[in-house]
C-alpha cells in the first residue's frame, strides 16, 4: 500500500485533487467526489505502472503568489 499526498483546491465550481508524489489529478463537484476520483485515478495509475517512482514529499507549504501582466 502506498501513501500519496494530495492537495485539494477549488477551480471555478469544481474541486480539484492533485497528487504531489506522482503526476495524477482528478476533480469532482464536491471535495468528497474529488477525493473518490483521485483515489480511483491513483489506483488505475499504479495498476498500469506498478513500479512507478513515488517521490517522497514532506513539509508541504501552500503560498499564494500574485503575478501581474506585462
PDB file with SEQRES, HELIX, SHEET and CRYST1 records, atoms N, CA, C and O in Angstrom:
SEQRES   1 A   70  UNK UNK UNK UNK UNK UNK UNK UNK UNK UNK UNK UNK UNK          
SEQRES   2 A   70  UNK UNK UNK UNK UNK UNK UNK UNK UNK UNK UNK UNK UNK          
SEQRES   3 A   70  UNK UNK UNK UNK UNK UNK UNK UNK UNK UNK UNK UNK UNK          
SEQRES   4 A   70  UNK UNK UNK UNK UNK UNK UNK UNK UNK UNK UNK UNK UNK          
SEQRES   5 A   70  UNK UNK UNK UNK UNK UNK UNK UNK UNK UNK UNK UNK UNK          
SEQRES   6 A   70  UNK UNK UNK UNK UNK                                          
HELIX    1 AA1 UNK A   31  UNK A   48  1                                  18    
SHEET    1 AA1 3 UNK A   6  UNK A  11  0                                        
SHEET    2 AA1 3 UNK A  14  UNK A  19 -1                                        
SHEET    3 AA1 3 UNK A  25  UNK A  28 -1                                        
CRYST1    1.000    1.000    1.000  90.00  90.00  90.00 P 1           1          
ATOM      1  N   UNK A   1       0.841  -1.178   0.000  1.00  0.00           N  
ATOM      2  CA  UNK A   1       0.000   0.000   0.000  1.00  0.00           C  
ATOM      3  C   UNK A   1       0.886   1.241   0.000  1.00  0.00           C  
ATOM      4  O   UNK A   1       1.872   1.317   0.732  1.00  0.00           O  
ATOM      5  N   UNK A   2       0.519   2.201  -0.826  1.00  0.00           N  
ATOM      6  CA  UNK A   2       1.276   3.453  -0.921  1.00  0.00           C  
ATOM      7  C   UNK A   2       0.513   4.572  -0.218  1.00  0.00           C  
ATOM      8  O   UNK A   2      -0.714   4.545  -0.128  1.00  0.00           O  
ATOM      9  N   UNK A   3       1.247   5.535   0.267  1.00  0.00           N  
ATOM     10  CA  UNK A   3       0.642   6.738   0.828  1.00  0.00           C  
ATOM     11  C   UNK A   3       0.997   7.893  -0.089  1.00  0.00           C  
ATOM     12  O   UNK A   3       2.172   8.176  -0.322  1.00  0.00           O  
ATOM     13  N   UNK A   4      -0.016   8.553  -0.604  1.00  0.00           N  
ATOM     14  CA  UNK A   4       0.173   9.647  -1.554  1.00  0.00           C  
ATOM     15  C   UNK A   4      -0.390  10.926  -0.948  1.00  0.00           C  
ATOM     16  O   UNK A   4      -1.513  10.940  -0.445  1.00  0.00           O  
ATOM     17  N   UNK A   5       0.383  11.986  -0.998  1.00  0.00           N  
ATOM     18  CA  UNK A   5      -0.070  13.295  -0.526  1.00  0.00           C  
ATOM     19  C   UNK A   5      -0.898  13.942  -1.631  1.00  0.00           C  
ATOM     20  O   UNK A   5      -0.488  13.953  -2.792  1.00  0.00           O  
ATOM     21  N   UNK A   6      -2.060  14.479  -1.273  1.00  0.00           N  
ATOM     22  CA  UNK A   6      -2.971  15.079  -2.253  1.00  0.00           C  
ATOM     23  C   UNK A   6      -3.384  16.465  -1.771  1.00  0.00           C  
ATOM     24  O   UNK A   6      -3.693  16.657  -0.595  1.00  0.00           O  
ATOM     25  N   UNK A   7      -3.387  17.422  -2.686  1.00  0.00           N  
ATOM     26  CA  UNK A   7      -3.849  18.779  -2.416  1.00  0.00           C  
ATOM     27  C   UNK A   7      -5.222  18.940  -3.058  1.00  0.00           C  
ATOM     28  O   UNK A   7      -5.430  18.526  -4.199  1.00  0.00           O  
ATOM     29  N   UNK A   8      -6.155  19.539  -2.331  1.00  0.00           N  
ATOM     30  CA  UNK A   8      -7.490  19.819  -2.851  1.00  0.00           C  
ATOM     31  C   UNK A   8      -7.664  21.329  -2.942  1.00  0.00           C  
ATOM     32  O   UNK A   8      -7.296  22.059  -2.021  1.00  0.00           O  
ATOM     33  N   UNK A   9      -8.226  21.794  -4.053  1.00  0.00           N  
ATOM     34  CA  UNK A   9      -8.496  23.222  -4.195  1.00  0.00           C  
ATOM     35  C   UNK A   9      -9.676  23.429  -5.131  1.00  0.00           C  
ATOM     36  O   UNK A   9     -10.028  22.553  -5.921  1.00  0.00           O  
ATOM     37  N   UNK A  10     -10.279  24.607  -5.024  1.00  0.00           N  
ATOM     38  CA  UNK A  10     -11.418  24.946  -5.869  1.00  0.00           C  
ATOM     39  C   UNK A  10     -10.919  25.567  -7.167  1.00  0.00           C  
ATOM     40  O   UNK A  10     -10.004  26.390  -7.169  1.00  0.00           O  
ATOM     41  N   UNK A  11     -11.535  25.161  -8.262  1.00  0.00           N  
ATOM     42  CA  UNK A  11     -11.283  25.772  -9.568  1.00  0.00           C  
ATOM     43  C   UNK A  11     -12.651  26.006 -10.188  1.00  0.00           C  
ATOM     44  O   UNK A  11     -13.277  25.074 -10.694  1.00  0.00           O  
ATOM     45  N   UNK A  12     -13.112  27.244 -10.149  1.00  0.00           N  
ATOM     46  CA  UNK A  12     -14.486  27.520 -10.566  1.00  0.00           C  
ATOM     47  C   UNK A  12     -15.437  26.846  -9.595  1.00  0.00           C  
ATOM     48  O   UNK A  12     -15.333  27.040  -8.383  1.00  0.00           O  
ATOM     49  N   UNK A  13     -16.361  26.057 -10.118  1.00  0.00           N  
ATOM     50  CA  UNK A  13     -17.323  25.352  -9.268  1.00  0.00           C  
ATOM     51  C   UNK A  13     -16.855  23.950  -8.897  1.00  0.00           C  
ATOM     52  O   UNK A  13     -17.505  23.275  -8.099  1.00  0.00           O  
ATOM     53  N   UNK A  14     -15.752  23.510  -9.458  1.00  0.00           N  
ATOM     54  CA  UNK A  14     -15.265  22.141  -9.229  1.00  0.00           C  
ATOM     55  C   UNK A  14     -14.186  22.114  -8.149  1.00  0.00           C  
ATOM     56  O   UNK A  14     -13.502  23.107  -7.900  1.00  0.00           O  
ATOM     57  N   UNK A  15     -14.054  20.953  -7.519  1.00  0.00           N  
ATOM     58  CA  UNK A  15     -12.940  20.669  -6.620  1.00  0.00           C  
ATOM     59  C   UNK A  15     -11.904  19.876  -7.402  1.00  0.00           C  
ATOM     60  O   UNK A  15     -12.244  18.899  -8.070  1.00  0.00           O  
ATOM     61  N   UNK A  16     -10.656  20.284  -7.324  1.00  0.00           N  
ATOM     62  CA  UNK A  16      -9.556  19.591  -7.991  1.00  0.00           C  
ATOM     63  C   UNK A  16      -8.728  18.887  -6.926  1.00  0.00           C  
ATOM     64  O   UNK A  16      -8.461  19.442  -5.860  1.00  0.00           O  
ATOM     65  N   UNK A  17      -8.326  17.660  -7.228  1.00  0.00           N  
ATOM     66  CA  UNK A  17      -7.437  16.892  -6.359  1.00  0.00           C  
ATOM     67  C   UNK A  17      -6.155  16.637  -7.143  1.00  0.00           C  
ATOM     68  O   UNK A  17      -6.200  16.034  -8.215  1.00  0.00           O  
ATOM     69  N   UNK A  18      -5.023  17.081  -6.630  1.00  0.00           N  
ATOM     70  CA  UNK A  18      -3.732  16.948  -7.305  1.00  0.00           C  
ATOM     71  C   UNK A  18      -2.777  16.173  -6.412  1.00  0.00           C  
ATOM     72  O   UNK A  18      -2.462  16.607  -5.304  1.00  0.00           O  
ATOM     73  N   UNK A  19      -2.318  15.027  -6.894  1.00  0.00           N  
ATOM     74  CA  UNK A  19      -1.330  14.247  -6.148  1.00  0.00           C  
ATOM     75  C   UNK A  19       0.017  14.953  -6.223  1.00  0.00           C  
ATOM     76  O   UNK A  19       0.396  15.466  -7.276  1.00  0.00           O  
ATOM     77  N   UNK A  20       0.732  14.978  -5.119  1.00  0.00           N  
ATOM     78  CA  UNK A  20       2.040  15.624  -5.090  1.00  0.00           C  
ATOM     79  C   UNK A  20       3.169  14.653  -5.386  1.00  0.00           C  
ATOM     80  O   UNK A  20       4.224  15.069  -5.863  1.00  0.00           O  
ATOM     81  N   UNK A  21       2.975  13.376  -5.117  1.00  0.00           N  
ATOM     82  CA  UNK A  21       4.041  12.387  -5.254  1.00  0.00           C  
ATOM     83  C   UNK A  21       4.180  11.844  -6.672  1.00  0.00           C  
ATOM     84  O   UNK A  21       5.257  11.396  -7.066  1.00  0.00           O  
ATOM     85  N   UNK A  22       3.086  11.886  -7.442  1.00  0.00           N  
ATOM     86  CA  UNK A  22       3.072  11.415  -8.829  1.00  0.00           C  
ATOM     87  C   UNK A  22       2.221  12.387  -9.641  1.00  0.00           C  
ATOM     88  O   UNK A  22       1.450  13.162  -9.074  1.00  0.00           O  
ATOM     89  N   UNK A  23       2.356  12.349 -10.955  1.00  0.00           N  
ATOM     90  CA  UNK A  23       1.643  13.292 -11.819  1.00  0.00           C  
ATOM     91  C   UNK A  23       0.241  12.775 -12.136  1.00  0.00           C  
ATOM     92  O   UNK A  23      -0.021  12.313 -13.247  1.00  0.00           O  
ATOM     93  N   UNK A  24      -0.661  12.856 -11.150  1.00  0.00           N  
ATOM     94  CA  UNK A  24      -2.038  12.401 -11.297  1.00  0.00           C  
ATOM     95  C   UNK A  24      -2.946  13.445 -10.659  1.00  0.00           C  
ATOM     96  O   UNK A  24      -2.664  13.941  -9.568  1.00  0.00           O  
ATOM     97  N   UNK A  25      -4.038  13.776 -11.346  1.00  0.00           N  
ATOM     98  CA  UNK A  25      -5.028  14.679 -10.774  1.00  0.00           C  
ATOM     99  C   UNK A  25      -6.414  14.238 -11.207  1.00  0.00           C  
ATOM    100  O   UNK A  25      -6.566  13.453 -12.144  1.00  0.00           O  
ATOM    101  N   UNK A  26      -7.419  14.748 -10.519  1.00  0.00           N  
ATOM    102  CA  UNK A  26      -8.806  14.462 -10.862  1.00  0.00           C  
ATOM    103  C   UNK A  26      -9.659  15.569 -10.272  1.00  0.00           C  
ATOM    104  O   UNK A  26      -9.135  16.520  -9.692  1.00  0.00           O  
ATOM    105  N   UNK A  27     -10.977  15.449 -10.417  1.00  0.00           N  
ATOM    106  CA  UNK A  27     -11.851  16.510  -9.920  1.00  0.00           C  
ATOM    107  C   UNK A  27     -13.226  15.955  -9.598  1.00  0.00           C  
ATOM    108  O   UNK A  27     -13.537  14.806  -9.911  1.00  0.00           O  
ATOM    109  N   UNK A  28     -14.045  16.787  -8.966  1.00  0.00           N  
ATOM    110  CA  UNK A  28     -15.422  16.424  -8.655  1.00  0.00           C  
ATOM    111  C   UNK A  28     -16.218  17.666  -8.316  1.00  0.00           C  
ATOM    112  O   UNK A  28     -15.651  18.743  -8.128  1.00  0.00           O  
ATOM    113  N   UNK A  29     -17.525  17.518  -8.238  1.00  0.00           N  
ATOM    114  CA  UNK A  29     -18.385  18.645  -7.879  1.00  0.00           C  
ATOM    115  C   UNK A  29     -18.255  19.007  -6.406  1.00  0.00           C  
ATOM    116  O   UNK A  29     -18.507  20.148  -6.018  1.00  0.00           O  
ATOM    117  N   UNK A  30     -17.860  18.034  -5.586  1.00  0.00           N  
ATOM    118  CA  UNK A  30     -17.636  18.263  -4.161  1.00  0.00           C  
ATOM    119  C   UNK A  30     -16.236  17.764  -3.813  1.00  0.00           C  
ATOM    120  O   UNK A  30     -15.612  17.044  -4.592  1.00  0.00           O  
ATOM    121  N   UNK A  31     -15.752  18.155  -2.632  1.00  0.00           N  
ATOM    122  CA  UNK A  31     -14.430  17.684  -2.198  1.00  0.00           C  
ATOM    123  C   UNK A  31     -14.434  16.166  -2.052  1.00  0.00           C  
ATOM    124  O   UNK A  31     -13.452  15.507  -2.394  1.00  0.00           O  
ATOM    125  N   UNK A  32     -15.531  15.609  -1.547  1.00  0.00           N  
ATOM    126  CA  UNK A  32     -15.625  14.160  -1.379  1.00  0.00           C  
ATOM    127  C   UNK A  32     -15.601  13.448  -2.732  1.00  0.00           C  
ATOM    128  O   UNK A  32     -14.957  12.407  -2.869  1.00  0.00           O  
ATOM    129  N   UNK A  33     -16.297  13.997  -3.736  1.00  0.00           N  
ATOM    130  CA  UNK A  33     -16.250  13.413  -5.083  1.00  0.00           C  
ATOM    131  C   UNK A  33     -14.835  13.477  -5.639  1.00  0.00           C  
ATOM    132  O   UNK A  33     -14.370  12.529  -6.272  1.00  0.00           O  
ATOM    133  N   UNK A  34     -14.152  14.588  -5.406  1.00  0.00           N  
ATOM    134  CA  UNK A  34     -12.768  14.726  -5.875  1.00  0.00           C  
ATOM    135  C   UNK A  34     -11.863  13.716  -5.176  1.00  0.00           C  
ATOM    136  O   UNK A  34     -10.966  13.152  -5.803  1.00  0.00           O  
ATOM    137  N   UNK A  35     -12.091  13.483  -3.877  1.00  0.00           N  
ATOM    138  CA  UNK A  35     -11.294  12.504  -3.131  1.00  0.00           C  
ATOM    139  C   UNK A  35     -11.495  11.105  -3.690  1.00  0.00           C  
ATOM    140  O   UNK A  35     -10.530  10.363  -3.874  1.00  0.00           O  
ATOM    141  N   UNK A  36     -12.737  10.742  -3.960  1.00  0.00           N  
ATOM    142  CA  UNK A  36     -13.015   9.419  -4.530  1.00  0.00           C  
ATOM    143  C   UNK A  36     -12.410   9.296  -5.928  1.00  0.00           C  
ATOM    144  O   UNK A  36     -11.869   8.250  -6.287  1.00  0.00           O  
ATOM    145  N   UNK A  37     -12.507  10.371  -6.715  1.00  0.00           N  
ATOM    146  CA  UNK A  37     -11.994  10.347  -8.085  1.00  0.00           C  
ATOM    147  C   UNK A  37     -10.471  10.229  -8.112  1.00  0.00           C  
ATOM    148  O   UNK A  37      -9.927   9.492  -8.934  1.00  0.00           O  
ATOM    149  N   UNK A  38      -9.771  10.947  -7.218  1.00  0.00           N  
ATOM    150  CA  UNK A  38      -8.304  10.859  -7.214  1.00  0.00           C  
ATOM    151  C   UNK A  38      -7.862   9.489  -6.732  1.00  0.00           C  
ATOM    152  O   UNK A  38      -6.867   8.954  -7.222  1.00  0.00           O  
ATOM    153  N   UNK A  39      -8.585   8.913  -5.781  1.00  0.00           N  
ATOM    154  CA  UNK A  39      -8.234   7.575  -5.311  1.00  0.00           C  
ATOM    155  C   UNK A  39      -8.355   6.571  -6.457  1.00  0.00           C  
ATOM    156  O   UNK A  39      -7.472   5.734  -6.647  1.00  0.00           O  
ATOM    157  N   UNK A  40      -9.445   6.654  -7.219  1.00  0.00           N  
ATOM    158  CA  UNK A  40      -9.624   5.755  -8.364  1.00  0.00           C  
ATOM    159  C   UNK A  40      -8.548   5.998  -9.420  1.00  0.00           C  
ATOM    160  O   UNK A  40      -7.994   5.049  -9.975  1.00  0.00           O  
ATOM    161  N   UNK A  41      -8.251   7.269  -9.698  1.00  0.00           N  
ATOM    162  CA  UNK A  41      -7.229   7.600 -10.690  1.00  0.00           C  
ATOM    163  C   UNK A  41      -5.861   7.070 -10.266  1.00  0.00           C  
ATOM    164  O   UNK A  41      -5.105   6.570 -11.099  1.00  0.00           O  
ATOM    165  N   UNK A  42      -5.543   7.176  -8.987  1.00  0.00           N  
ATOM    166  CA  UNK A  42      -4.262   6.668  -8.488  1.00  0.00           C  
ATOM    167  C   UNK A  42      -4.195   5.149  -8.567  1.00  0.00           C  
ATOM    168  O   UNK A  42      -3.156   4.590  -8.917  1.00  0.00           O  
ATOM    169  N   UNK A  43      -5.292   4.483  -8.246  1.00  0.00           N  
ATOM    170  CA  UNK A  43      -5.317   3.022  -8.355  1.00  0.00           C  
ATOM    171  C   UNK A  43      -5.092   2.586  -9.801  1.00  0.00           C  
ATOM    172  O   UNK A  43      -4.342   1.643 -10.052  1.00  0.00           O  
ATOM    173  N   UNK A  44      -5.733   3.259 -10.748  1.00  0.00           N  
ATOM    174  CA  UNK A  44      -5.533   2.941 -12.168  1.00  0.00           C  
ATOM    175  C   UNK A  44      -4.097   3.232 -12.596  1.00  0.00           C  
ATOM    176  O   UNK A  44      -3.497   2.459 -13.344  1.00  0.00           O  
ATOM    177  N   UNK A  45      -3.551   4.343 -12.123  1.00  0.00           N  
ATOM    178  CA  UNK A  45      -2.176   4.717 -12.449  1.00  0.00           C  
ATOM    179  C   UNK A  45      -1.204   3.626 -12.011  1.00  0.00           C  
ATOM    180  O   UNK A  45      -0.336   3.220 -12.783  1.00  0.00           O  
ATOM    181  N   UNK A  46      -1.347   3.154 -10.779  1.00  0.00           N  
ATOM    182  CA  UNK A  46      -0.422   2.144 -10.270  1.00  0.00           C  
ATOM    183  C   UNK A  46      -0.707   0.756 -10.835  1.00  0.00           C  
ATOM    184  O   UNK A  46       0.192  -0.083 -10.869  1.00  0.00           O  
ATOM    185  N   UNK A  47      -1.936   0.495 -11.280  1.00  0.00           N  
ATOM    186  CA  UNK A  47      -2.219  -0.760 -11.987  1.00  0.00           C  
ATOM    187  C   UNK A  47      -1.458  -0.800 -13.308  1.00  0.00           C  
ATOM    188  O   UNK A  47      -0.933  -1.842 -13.701  1.00  0.00           O  
ATOM    189  N   UNK A  48      -1.402   0.363 -13.999  1.00  0.00           N  
ATOM    190  CA  UNK A  48      -0.711   0.451 -15.289  1.00  0.00           C  
ATOM    191  C   UNK A  48       0.802   0.547 -15.122  1.00  0.00           C  
ATOM    192  O   UNK A  48       1.553   0.089 -15.984  1.00  0.00           O  
ATOM    193  N   UNK A  49       1.244   1.133 -14.030  1.00  0.00           N  
ATOM    194  CA  UNK A  49       2.683   1.334 -13.800  1.00  0.00           C  
ATOM    195  C   UNK A  49       3.021   0.929 -12.369  1.00  0.00           C  
ATOM    196  O   UNK A  49       3.316   1.788 -11.538  1.00  0.00           O  
ATOM    197  N   UNK A  50       2.981  -0.381 -12.067  1.00  0.00           N  
ATOM    198  CA  UNK A  50       3.169  -0.826 -10.678  1.00  0.00           C  
ATOM    199  C   UNK A  50       4.527  -0.461 -10.086  1.00  0.00           C  
ATOM    200  O   UNK A  50       4.656  -0.370  -8.865  1.00  0.00           O  
ATOM    201  N   UNK A  51       5.532  -0.252 -10.918  1.00  0.00           N  
ATOM    202  CA  UNK A  51       6.866   0.093 -10.422  1.00  0.00           C  
ATOM    203  C   UNK A  51       7.144   1.591 -10.520  1.00  0.00           C  
ATOM    204  O   UNK A  51       8.296   2.018 -10.440  1.00  0.00           O  
ATOM    205  N   UNK A  52       6.094   2.384 -10.693  1.00  0.00           N  
ATOM    206  CA  UNK A  52       6.269   3.829 -10.842  1.00  0.00           C  
ATOM    207  C   UNK A  52       6.964   4.418  -9.620  1.00  0.00           C  
ATOM    208  O   UNK A  52       6.719   4.017  -8.483  1.00  0.00           O  
ATOM    209  N   UNK A  53       7.833   5.378  -9.892  1.00  0.00           N  
ATOM    210  CA  UNK A  53       8.549   6.046  -8.807  1.00  0.00           C  
ATOM    211  C   UNK A  53       7.600   6.977  -8.064  1.00  0.00           C  
ATOM    212  O   UNK A  53       6.867   7.751  -8.681  1.00  0.00           O  
ATOM    213  N   UNK A  54       7.617   6.898  -6.755  1.00  0.00           N  
ATOM    214  CA  UNK A  54       6.818   7.770  -5.907  1.00  0.00           C  
ATOM    215  C   UNK A  54       7.777   8.710  -5.194  1.00  0.00           C  
ATOM    216  O   UNK A  54       8.605   8.276  -4.392  1.00  0.00           O  
ATOM    217  N   UNK A  55       7.662   9.980  -5.486  1.00  0.00           N  
ATOM    218  CA  UNK A  55       8.515  10.988  -4.867  1.00  0.00           C  
ATOM    219  C   UNK A  55       8.034  11.217  -3.440  1.00  0.00           C  
ATOM    220  O   UNK A  55       6.843  11.421  -3.206  1.00  0.00           O  
ATOM    221  N   UNK A  56       8.952  11.182  -2.496  1.00  0.00           N  
ATOM    222  CA  UNK A  56       8.592  11.436  -1.100  1.00  0.00           C  
ATOM    223  C   UNK A  56       8.454  12.939  -0.882  1.00  0.00           C  
ATOM    224  O   UNK A  56       9.351  13.709  -1.228  1.00  0.00           O  
ATOM    225  N   UNK A  57       7.345  13.343  -0.317  1.00  0.00           N  
ATOM    226  CA  UNK A  57       7.055  14.754  -0.072  1.00  0.00           C  
ATOM    227  C   UNK A  57       6.931  14.968   1.430  1.00  0.00           C  
ATOM    228  O   UNK A  57       6.271  14.193   2.123  1.00  0.00           O  
ATOM    229  N   UNK A  58       7.567  16.022   1.927  1.00  0.00           N  
ATOM    230  CA  UNK A  58       7.467  16.345   3.350  1.00  0.00           C  
ATOM    231  C   UNK A  58       7.346  17.852   3.513  1.00  0.00           C  
ATOM    232  O   UNK A  58       7.763  18.617   2.643  1.00  0.00           O  
ATOM    233  N   UNK A  59       6.784  18.261   4.609  1.00  0.00           N  
ATOM    234  CA  UNK A  59       6.680  19.683   4.949  1.00  0.00           C  
ATOM    235  C   UNK A  59       6.083  20.506   3.810  1.00  0.00           C  
ATOM    236  O   UNK A  59       6.714  21.439   3.315  1.00  0.00           O  
ATOM    237  N   UNK A  60       4.884  20.162   3.403  1.00  0.00           N  
ATOM    238  CA  UNK A  60       4.196  20.874   2.327  1.00  0.00           C  
ATOM    239  C   UNK A  60       3.729  22.228   2.839  1.00  0.00           C  
ATOM    240  O   UNK A  60       3.128  22.323   3.909  1.00  0.00           O  
ATOM    241  N   UNK A  61       4.004  23.262   2.078  1.00  0.00           N  
ATOM    242  CA  UNK A  61       3.529  24.607   2.393  1.00  0.00           C  
ATOM    243  C   UNK A  61       2.807  25.149   1.171  1.00  0.00           C  
ATOM    244  O   UNK A  61       3.224  24.915   0.036  1.00  0.00           O  
ATOM    245  N   UNK A  62       1.745  25.859   1.405  1.00  0.00           N  
ATOM    246  CA  UNK A  62       0.986  26.464   0.313  1.00  0.00           C  
ATOM    247  C   UNK A  62       1.106  27.972   0.442  1.00  0.00           C  
ATOM    248  O   UNK A  62       0.941  28.531   1.527  1.00  0.00           O  
ATOM    249  N   UNK A  63       1.393  28.618  -0.671  1.00  0.00           N  
ATOM    250  CA  UNK A  63       1.550  30.065  -0.677  1.00  0.00           C  
ATOM    251  C   UNK A  63       0.888  30.618  -1.928  1.00  0.00           C  
ATOM    252  O   UNK A  63       0.979  30.018  -2.999  1.00  0.00           O  
ATOM    253  N   UNK A  64       0.230  31.747  -1.797  1.00  0.00           N  
ATOM    254  CA  UNK A  64      -0.363  32.423  -2.940  1.00  0.00           C  
ATOM    255  C   UNK A  64       0.640  33.441  -3.461  1.00  0.00           C  
ATOM    256  O   UNK A  64       1.136  34.276  -2.704  1.00  0.00           O  
ATOM    257  N   UNK A  65       0.934  33.373  -4.745  1.00  0.00           N  
ATOM    258  CA  UNK A  65       1.860  34.303  -5.379  1.00  0.00           C  
ATOM    259  C   UNK A  65       1.083  35.068  -6.442  1.00  0.00           C  
ATOM    260  O   UNK A  65       0.515  34.462  -7.350  1.00  0.00           O  
ATOM    261  N   UNK A  66       1.053  36.372  -6.340  1.00  0.00           N  
ATOM    262  CA  UNK A  66       0.345  37.195  -7.320  1.00  0.00           C  
ATOM    263  C   UNK A  66       1.322  37.592  -8.427  1.00  0.00           C  
ATOM    264  O   UNK A  66       2.434  38.052  -8.165  1.00  0.00           O  
ATOM    265  N   UNK A  67       0.878  37.402  -9.664  1.00  0.00           N  
ATOM    266  CA  UNK A  67       1.712  37.709 -10.817  1.00  0.00           C  
ATOM    267  C   UNK A  67       0.957  38.703 -11.687  1.00  0.00           C  
ATOM    268  O   UNK A  67      -0.170  38.435 -12.102  1.00  0.00           O  
ATOM    269  N   UNK A  68       1.569  39.842 -11.964  1.00  0.00           N  
ATOM    270  CA  UNK A  68       0.933  40.853 -12.801  1.00  0.00           C  
ATOM    271  C   UNK A  68       1.199  40.592 -14.266  1.00  0.00           C  
ATOM    272  O   UNK A  68       2.161  39.914 -14.625  1.00  0.00           O  
ATOM    273  N   UNK A  69       0.341  41.135 -15.108  1.00  0.00           N  
ATOM    274  CA  UNK A  69       0.559  41.009 -16.547  1.00  0.00           C  
ATOM    275  C   UNK A  69       1.515  42.096 -17.001  1.00  0.00           C  
ATOM    276  O   UNK A  69       1.601  43.159 -16.386  1.00  0.00           O  
ATOM    277  N   UNK A  70       2.224  41.826 -18.068  1.00  0.00           N  
ATOM    278  CA  UNK A  70       3.228  42.766 -18.568  1.00  0.00           C  
ATOM    279  C   UNK A  70       2.586  43.752 -19.493  1.00  0.00           C  
ATOM    280  O   UNK A  70       3.263  44.633 -20.024  1.00  0.00           O  
TER     281      UNK A  70                                                      
END                                                                             
